[in-house]
Amino acid sequence: MSCAAGAAVLLVALTACGSGARHRGAQAPPSRPASSAPGTTAAAAPAARDRPAAWAKWGLKPLPAAPAAPADKPVKLTATGPVPVFSEVRTTDKVVFITIDDGAEKDPKFVEMATDLKVPFSMFLTRDIVRGDYGYFKPLQALGNRIHNHSVDHPAMSRLSPERQKSEVCEAQTALTEQYGTAPTLFRPPYGDGAHTPSLGAAVRACGPRAVVLWRESMQIHDMQYQAADKKLRPGDIILAHFRGPKDLKGETMTTMFGELLARIQEQGFAVGRLEDYIAAG
């Protein structure tokens, strides 16, 4: 959860960041079947099946262990040329990728949960939402979870001039790089809006990220919304979630929502991989 700018699509998208919107990004180049590579980050953490007590603590069943990161990365990014847009990774691994947006909820229990379970995810942070507490996300980053760019103040990008689009991307890029010590390589436009437009592509390229990332599913409170008609995960799907708390989750907590997300993935027999392990940023 096409991204082409259009009044009808945008009206739906603006009701919630990703809720119900349909986004299918340009596909990444085909890959050969994933091969094991010694010393990769996917193999660095203990396998999920080796930590049953940690999962039981949160009322969950362990996910399958993630496969080793492929030596031949399916997504290859370059410093020049058009900015690719993708919502899934081409892979034969039975693996999906979790992304969490904006940073509005800063629940310390979620940091505890992430530390216990060691499920990888990528964070797309909005500068004006997180700048009051940049430090909250540093323990999550220390677990190996990369931080990426989600704009300065979460606007619908297609409604902005090219200059404003550039400032949204560049100013967030500068702040996140300074705070977290690593420049984001990926950008996610709020609501997925404007993802395929030349003006946003130019802004992203000028500011440093190498790709625009969308999604195939979005997590709500207890259930996921699927773009596929059969409502099933597929290898390489990117899943959208948000840093949210009781105010936005009808009284539920961030940990409850994340646990429900993991349960939906576990029910379909998928592992969770680290998105960046499948990307080569040349």
Contacts in CASP RR format, 6 or more apart in sequence:
PFRMAT RR
TARGET T0000
AUTHOR 0000-0000-0000
METHOD contacts of the structure
MODEL  1
MSCAAGAAVLLVALTACGSGARHRGAQAPPSRPASSAPGTTAAAAPAARD
RPAAWAKWGLKPLPAAPAAPADKPVKLTATGPVPVFSEVRTTDKVVFITI
DDGAEKDPKFVEMATDLKVPFSMFLTRDIVRGDYGYFKPLQALGNRIHNH
SVDHPAMSRLSPERQKSEVCEAQTALTEQYGTAPTLFRPPYGDGAHTPSL
GAAVRACGPRAVVLWRESMQIHDMQYQAADKKLRPGDIILAHFRGPKDLK
GETMTTMFGELLARIQEQGFAVGRLEDYIAAG
1 18 0 8 1.000
1 19 0 8 1.000
1 20 0 8 1.000
1 21 0 8 1.000
1 22 0 8 1.000
1 23 0 8 1.000
1 215 0 8 1.000
1 216 0 8 1.000
1 217 0 8 1.000
1 218 0 8 1.000
1 225 0 8 1.000
1 226 0 8 1.000
1 227 0 8 1.000
1 240 0 8 1.000
2 9 0 8 1.000
2 22 0 8 1.000
2 23 0 8 1.000
2 24 0 8 1.000
2 25 0 8 1.000
2 196 0 8 1.000
3 9 0 8 1.000
3 23 0 8 1.000
3 24 0 8 1.000
3 25 0 8 1.000
3 85 0 8 1.000
3 192 0 8 1.000
3 193 0 8 1.000
3 194 0 8 1.000
3 195 0 8 1.000
3 196 0 8 1.000
3 214 0 8 1.000
4 194 0 8 1.000
4 196 0 8 1.000
4 197 0 8 1.000
5 158 0 8 1.000
5 193 0 8 1.000
5 194 0 8 1.000
5 197 0 8 1.000
6 158 0 8 1.000
9 21 0 8 1.000
9 22 0 8 1.000
10 156 0 8 1.000
10 158 0 8 1.000
10 191 0 8 1.000
10 193 0 8 1.000
12 20 0 8 1.000
12 21 0 8 1.000
13 21 0 8 1.000
13 156 0 8 1.000
13 191 0 8 1.000
13 192 0 8 1.000
13 193 0 8 1.000
14 156 0 8 1.000
14 191 0 8 1.000
14 193 0 8 1.000
17 101 0 8 1.000
17 102 0 8 1.000
17 154 0 8 1.000
17 190 0 8 1.000
17 191 0 8 1.000
17 240 0 8 1.000
17 242 0 8 1.000
18 191 0 8 1.000
18 192 0 8 1.000
18 215 0 8 1.000
18 218 0 8 1.000
18 240 0 8 1.000
19 218 0 8 1.000
19 220 0 8 1.000
19 225 0 8 1.000
20 218 0 8 1.000
20 225 0 8 1.000
21 191 0 8 1.000
21 192 0 8 1.000
21 218 0 8 1.000
22 227 0 8 1.000
23 87 0 8 1.000
23 192 0 8 1.000
23 195 0 8 1.000
23 214 0 8 1.000
23 215 0 8 1.000
23 216 0 8 1.000
23 227 0 8 1.000
24 87 0 8 1.000
24 214 0 8 1.000
24 216 0 8 1.000
24 227 0 8 1.000
25 85 0 8 1.000
25 86 0 8 1.000
25 87 0 8 1.000
25 88 0 8 1.000
25 195 0 8 1.000
25 196 0 8 1.000
25 214 0 8 1.000
26 84 0 8 1.000
26 85 0 8 1.000
26 86 0 8 1.000
26 196 0 8 1.000
27 86 0 8 1.000
27 88 0 8 1.000
27 90 0 8 1.000
28 74 0 8 1.000
28 75 0 8 1.000
28 76 0 8 1.000
28 84 0 8 1.000
28 86 0 8 1.000
28 88 0 8 1.000
28 89 0 8 1.000
28 90 0 8 1.000
29 74 0 8 1.000
29 75 0 8 1.000
29 76 0 8 1.000
29 90 0 8 1.000
30 74 0 8 1.000
30 90 0 8 1.000
31 70 0 8 1.000
31 72 0 8 1.000
31 73 0 8 1.000
31 74 0 8 1.000
31 90 0 8 1.000
31 91 0 8 1.000
32 72 0 8 1.000
33 92 0 8 1.000
34 67 0 8 1.000
34 68 0 8 1.000
34 69 0 8 1.000
34 70 0 8 1.000
34 91 0 8 1.000
34 92 0 8 1.000
34 93 0 8 1.000
35 68 0 8 1.000
35 70 0 8 1.000
35 71 0 8 1.000
35 72 0 8 1.000
36 67 0 8 1.000
36 68 0 8 1.000
36 71 0 8 1.000
37 68 0 8 1.000
37 69 0 8 1.000
37 70 0 8 1.000
37 71 0 8 1.000
38 68 0 8 1.000
40 68 0 8 1.000
40 69 0 8 1.000
40 277 0 8 1.000
41 69 0 8 1.000
41 144 0 8 1.000
41 274 0 8 1.000
41 277 0 8 1.000
42 66 0 8 1.000
42 67 0 8 1.000
42 68 0 8 1.000
42 69 0 8 1.000
42 273 0 8 1.000
42 274 0 8 1.000
42 277 0 8 1.000
43 68 0 8 1.000
43 69 0 8 1.000
45 118 0 8 1.000
46 118 0 8 1.000
47 65 0 8 1.000
48 55 0 8 1.000
48 62 0 8 1.000
48 63 0 8 1.000
48 64 0 8 1.000
48 65 0 8 1.000
48 66 0 8 1.000
48 117 0 8 1.000
48 118 0 8 1.000
48 119 0 8 1.000
48 271 0 8 1.000
49 62 0 8 1.000
49 64 0 8 1.000
49 65 0 8 1.000
51 62 0 8 1.000
51 116 0 8 1.000
51 117 0 8 1.000
51 118 0 8 1.000
52 62 0 8 1.000
54 116 0 8 1.000
54 117 0 8 1.000
55 61 0 8 1.000
55 62 0 8 1.000
55 117 0 8 1.000
57 116 0 8 1.000
58 113 0 8 1.000
58 116 0 8 1.000
58 117 0 8 1.000
58 255 0 8 1.000
58 259 0 8 1.000
60 117 0 8 1.000
60 259 0 8 1.000
60 262 0 8 1.000
60 263 0 8 1.000
60 266 0 8 1.000
61 263 0 8 1.000
61 266 0 8 1.000
62 266 0 8 1.000
63 119 0 8 1.000
63 262 0 8 1.000
63 265 0 8 1.000
63 266 0 8 1.000
63 269 0 8 1.000
63 270 0 8 1.000
63 271 0 8 1.000
63 272 0 8 1.000
64 94 0 8 1.000
64 269 0 8 1.000
64 270 0 8 1.000
64 271 0 8 1.000
65 271 0 8 1.000
66 95 0 8 1.000
66 120 0 8 1.000
66 271 0 8 1.000
66 272 0 8 1.000
66 273 0 8 1.000
66 274 0 8 1.000
67 93 0 8 1.000
67 95 0 8 1.000
67 271 0 8 1.000
67 273 0 8 1.000
69 274 0 8 1.000
69 277 0 8 1.000
69 278 0 8 1.000
70 91 0 8 1.000
70 93 0 8 1.000
70 277 0 8 1.000
70 278 0 8 1.000
73 278 0 8 1.000
73 279 0 8 1.000
73 280 0 8 1.000
74 89 0 8 1.000
74 90 0 8 1.000
74 91 0 8 1.000
74 278 0 8 1.000
75 84 0 8 1.000
75 86 0 8 1.000
75 89 0 8 1.000
75 211 0 8 1.000
75 278 0 8 1.000
75 279 0 8 1.000
75 280 0 8 1.000
76 279 0 8 1.000
76 280 0 8 1.000
76 282 0 8 1.000
77 84 0 8 1.000
77 185 0 8 1.000
77 210 0 8 1.000
77 211 0 8 1.000
77 279 0 8 1.000
77 280 0 8 1.000
77 281 0 8 1.000
77 282 0 8 1.000
78 210 0 8 1.000
78 282 0 8 1.000
79 210 0 8 1.000
79 282 0 8 1.000
81 205 0 8 1.000
82 201 0 8 1.000
83 201 0 8 1.000
83 204 0 8 1.000
83 205 0 8 1.000
83 209 0 8 1.000
83 210 0 8 1.000
83 211 0 8 1.000
83 212 0 8 1.000
84 210 0 8 1.000
84 211 0 8 1.000
84 212 0 8 1.000
85 195 0 8 1.000
85 196 0 8 1.000
85 211 0 8 1.000
85 212 0 8 1.000
85 213 0 8 1.000
85 214 0 8 1.000
86 211 0 8 1.000
86 212 0 8 1.000
86 213 0 8 1.000
86 214 0 8 1.000
86 238 0 8 1.000
87 213 0 8 1.000
87 214 0 8 1.000
87 215 0 8 1.000
87 216 0 8 1.000
87 237 0 8 1.000
87 238 0 8 1.000
88 216 0 8 1.000
88 234 0 8 1.000
88 236 0 8 1.000
88 237 0 8 1.000
88 238 0 8 1.000
89 97 0 8 1.000
89 236 0 8 1.000
89 238 0 8 1.000
89 275 0 8 1.000
89 278 0 8 1.000
89 279 0 8 1.000
90 236 0 8 1.000
91 235 0 8 1.000
91 236 0 8 1.000
91 278 0 8 1.000
92 235 0 8 1.000
93 235 0 8 1.000
93 236 0 8 1.000
93 271 0 8 1.000
94 235 0 8 1.000
94 269 0 8 1.000
94 270 0 8 1.000
94 271 0 8 1.000
95 235 0 8 1.000
95 236 0 8 1.000
95 270 0 8 1.000
95 271 0 8 1.000
95 272 0 8 1.000
95 273 0 8 1.000
96 233 0 8 1.000
96 235 0 8 1.000
96 236 0 8 1.000
96 237 0 8 1.000
96 238 0 8 1.000
96 239 0 8 1.000
96 265 0 8 1.000
96 270 0 8 1.000
96 271 0 8 1.000
96 272 0 8 1.000
96 273 0 8 1.000
97 121 0 8 1.000
97 122 0 8 1.000
97 236 0 8 1.000
97 237 0 8 1.000
97 238 0 8 1.000
97 239 0 8 1.000
97 272 0 8 1.000
97 273 0 8 1.000
97 274 0 8 1.000
97 275 0 8 1.000
97 278 0 8 1.000
98 119 0 8 1.000
98 120 0 8 1.000
98 121 0 8 1.000
98 122 0 8 1.000
98 239 0 8 1.000
98 241 0 8 1.000
98 261 0 8 1.000
98 272 0 8 1.000
99 121 0 8 1.000
99 122 0 8 1.000
99 123 0 8 1.000
99 124 0 8 1.000
99 188 0 8 1.000
99 213 0 8 1.000
99 215 0 8 1.000
99 238 0 8 1.000
99 239 0 8 1.000
99 240 0 8 1.000
99 241 0 8 1.000
99 275 0 8 1.000
100 121 0 8 1.000
100 122 0 8 1.000
100 123 0 8 1.000
100 124 0 8 1.000
100 241 0 8 1.000
100 242 0 8 1.000
100 243 0 8 1.000
101 123 0 8 1.000
101 124 0 8 1.000
101 125 0 8 1.000
101 126 0 8 1.000
101 150 0 8 1.000
101 188 0 8 1.000
101 240 0 8 1.000
101 241 0 8 1.000
101 242 0 8 1.000
101 243 0 8 1.000
102 124 0 8 1.000
102 125 0 8 1.000
102 126 0 8 1.000
102 129 0 8 1.000
102 130 0 8 1.000
102 150 0 8 1.000
102 154 0 8 1.000
102 242 0 8 1.000
102 243 0 8 1.000
103 123 0 8 1.000
103 125 0 8 1.000
103 126 0 8 1.000
103 129 0 8 1.000
103 130 0 8 1.000
103 137 0 8 1.000
103 242 0 8 1.000
103 243 0 8 1.000
104 129 0 8 1.000
104 242 0 8 1.000
104 243 0 8 1.000
104 244 0 8 1.000
104 245 0 8 1.000
104 248 0 8 1.000
105 242 0 8 1.000
105 243 0 8 1.000
105 244 0 8 1.000
105 245 0 8 1.000
105 248 0 8 1.000
105 254 0 8 1.000
106 133 0 8 1.000
106 136 0 8 1.000
106 243 0 8 1.000
107 245 0 8 1.000
107 253 0 8 1.000
107 254 0 8 1.000
107 255 0 8 1.000
109 253 0 8 1.000
109 254 0 8 1.000
109 255 0 8 1.000
110 243 0 8 1.000
110 254 0 8 1.000
110 255 0 8 1.000
110 258 0 8 1.000
111 136 0 8 1.000
111 139 0 8 1.000
111 140 0 8 1.000
113 255 0 8 1.000
113 258 0 8 1.000
113 259 0 8 1.000
114 121 0 8 1.000
114 140 0 8 1.000
114 143 0 8 1.000
114 145 0 8 1.000
115 139 0 8 1.000
115 143 0 8 1.000
117 262 0 8 1.000
118 143 0 8 1.000
119 262 0 8 1.000
119 272 0 8 1.000
120 143 0 8 1.000
120 144 0 8 1.000
120 145 0 8 1.000
120 272 0 8 1.000
120 273 0 8 1.000
120 274 0 8 1.000
120 275 0 8 1.000
121 145 0 8 1.000
121 241 0 8 1.000
121 272 0 8 1.000
122 145 0 8 1.000
122 146 0 8 1.000
122 148 0 8 1.000
122 186 0 8 1.000
122 274 0 8 1.000
122 275 0 8 1.000
122 276 0 8 1.000
123 137 0 8 1.000
123 140 0 8 1.000
123 141 0 8 1.000
123 145 0 8 1.000
123 146 0 8 1.000
123 147 0 8 1.000
123 148 0 8 1.000
124 148 0 8 1.000
124 149 0 8 1.000
124 150 0 8 1.000
124 186 0 8 1.000
124 187 0 8 1.000
124 188 0 8 1.000
124 213 0 8 1.000
125 137 0 8 1.000
125 147 0 8 1.000
125 148 0 8 1.000
125 149 0 8 1.000
125 150 0 8 1.000
125 172 0 8 1.000
125 176 0 8 1.000
126 150 0 8 1.000
126 151 0 8 1.000
126 152 0 8 1.000
126 153 0 8 1.000
126 154 0 8 1.000
126 172 0 8 1.000
126 190 0 8 1.000
127 151 0 8 1.000
127 152 0 8 1.000
127 153 0 8 1.000
127 171 0 8 1.000
127 172 0 8 1.000
127 175 0 8 1.000
127 176 0 8 1.000
128 152 0 8 1.000
128 153 0 8 1.000
128 154 0 8 1.000
129 153 0 8 1.000
129 154 0 8 1.000
130 136 0 8 1.000
130 137 0 8 1.000
131 175 0 8 1.000
134 179 0 8 1.000
134 180 0 8 1.000
135 179 0 8 1.000
137 147 0 8 1.000
137 180 0 8 1.000
138 180 0 8 1.000
141 147 0 8 1.000
141 180 0 8 1.000
144 274 0 8 1.000
145 274 0 8 1.000
146 182 0 8 1.000
146 184 0 8 1.000
146 185 0 8 1.000
146 274 0 8 1.000
146 275 0 8 1.000
146 276 0 8 1.000
147 176 0 8 1.000
147 180 0 8 1.000
147 182 0 8 1.000
147 184 0 8 1.000
148 176 0 8 1.000
148 184 0 8 1.000
148 185 0 8 1.000
148 186 0 8 1.000
148 187 0 8 1.000
148 188 0 8 1.000
148 209 0 8 1.000
148 213 0 8 1.000
149 169 0 8 1.000
149 172 0 8 1.000
149 173 0 8 1.000
149 176 0 8 1.000
149 184 0 8 1.000
149 186 0 8 1.000
149 187 0 8 1.000
149 188 0 8 1.000
149 207 0 8 1.000
149 209 0 8 1.000
150 172 0 8 1.000
150 187 0 8 1.000
150 188 0 8 1.000
150 190 0 8 1.000
151 157 0 8 1.000
151 168 0 8 1.000
151 169 0 8 1.000
151 172 0 8 1.000
151 189 0 8 1.000
151 190 0 8 1.000
152 167 0 8 1.000
152 168 0 8 1.000
152 171 0 8 1.000
152 172 0 8 1.000
153 168 0 8 1.000
154 190 0 8 1.000
155 164 0 8 1.000
155 168 0 8 1.000
155 190 0 8 1.000
156 190 0 8 1.000
156 191 0 8 1.000
156 193 0 8 1.000
157 165 0 8 1.000
157 168 0 8 1.000
157 189 0 8 1.000
157 190 0 8 1.000
157 192 0 8 1.000
157 193 0 8 1.000
157 194 0 8 1.000
157 197 0 8 1.000
157 200 0 8 1.000
158 193 0 8 1.000
158 194 0 8 1.000
158 197 0 8 1.000
158 200 0 8 1.000
159 193 0 8 1.000
160 168 0 8 1.000
162 199 0 8 1.000
162 202 0 8 1.000
162 203 0 8 1.000
165 199 0 8 1.000
165 200 0 8 1.000
165 203 0 8 1.000
166 202 0 8 1.000
166 203 0 8 1.000
166 206 0 8 1.000
166 207 0 8 1.000
168 203 0 8 1.000
169 187 0 8 1.000
169 203 0 8 1.000
169 204 0 8 1.000
169 206 0 8 1.000
169 207 0 8 1.000
169 208 0 8 1.000
169 209 0 8 1.000
170 203 0 8 1.000
170 206 0 8 1.000
170 207 0 8 1.000
173 183 0 8 1.000
173 184 0 8 1.000
173 207 0 8 1.000
173 208 0 8 1.000
173 209 0 8 1.000
176 183 0 8 1.000
176 184 0 8 1.000
177 183 0 8 1.000
177 184 0 8 1.000
183 208 0 8 1.000
184 208 0 8 1.000
184 209 0 8 1.000
185 208 0 8 1.000
185 209 0 8 1.000
185 210 0 8 1.000
185 211 0 8 1.000
185 276 0 8 1.000
185 279 0 8 1.000
185 281 0 8 1.000
186 209 0 8 1.000
186 210 0 8 1.000
186 211 0 8 1.000
186 212 0 8 1.000
186 213 0 8 1.000
187 204 0 8 1.000
187 207 0 8 1.000
187 209 0 8 1.000
187 211 0 8 1.000
187 212 0 8 1.000
187 213 0 8 1.000
188 212 0 8 1.000
188 213 0 8 1.000
188 214 0 8 1.000
189 195 0 8 1.000
189 200 0 8 1.000
189 212 0 8 1.000
192 214 0 8 1.000
194 200 0 8 1.000
195 212 0 8 1.000
195 214 0 8 1.000
200 212 0 8 1.000
201 212 0 8 1.000
204 211 0 8 1.000
204 212 0 8 1.000
210 281 0 8 1.000
210 282 0 8 1.000
211 279 0 8 1.000
213 238 0 8 1.000
213 275 0 8 1.000
214 238 0 8 1.000
215 238 0 8 1.000
215 239 0 8 1.000
215 240 0 8 1.000
216 226 0 8 1.000
216 227 0 8 1.000
216 228 0 8 1.000
216 234 0 8 1.000
216 237 0 8 1.000
216 238 0 8 1.000
216 239 0 8 1.000
217 224 0 8 1.000
217 225 0 8 1.000
217 226 0 8 1.000
217 227 0 8 1.000
217 233 0 8 1.000
217 237 0 8 1.000
217 238 0 8 1.000
217 239 0 8 1.000
217 240 0 8 1.000
218 224 0 8 1.000
218 225 0 8 1.000
218 239 0 8 1.000
218 240 0 8 1.000
218 241 0 8 1.000
219 239 0 8 1.000
219 240 0 8 1.000
219 241 0 8 1.000
219 242 0 8 1.000
219 257 0 8 1.000
219 260 0 8 1.000
219 261 0 8 1.000
219 264 0 8 1.000
221 249 0 8 1.000
221 250 0 8 1.000
221 252 0 8 1.000
221 256 0 8 1.000
221 257 0 8 1.000
221 260 0 8 1.000
222 252 0 8 1.000
222 257 0 8 1.000
222 260 0 8 1.000
223 260 0 8 1.000
223 264 0 8 1.000
224 239 0 8 1.000
224 261 0 8 1.000
224 264 0 8 1.000
226 232 0 8 1.000
226 233 0 8 1.000
228 234 0 8 1.000
232 268 0 8 1.000
233 265 0 8 1.000
233 268 0 8 1.000
233 270 0 8 1.000
235 270 0 8 1.000
236 278 0 8 1.000
238 275 0 8 1.000
239 261 0 8 1.000
239 265 0 8 1.000
241 257 0 8 1.000
241 258 0 8 1.000
241 261 0 8 1.000
242 248 0 8 1.000
243 254 0 8 1.000
244 254 0 8 1.000
244 257 0 8 1.000
245 251 0 8 1.000
245 252 0 8 1.000
245 253 0 8 1.000
245 254 0 8 1.000
245 257 0 8 1.000
246 252 0 8 1.000
246 253 0 8 1.000
249 256 0 8 1.000
249 257 0 8 1.000
262 272 0 8 1.000
265 272 0 8 1.000
END
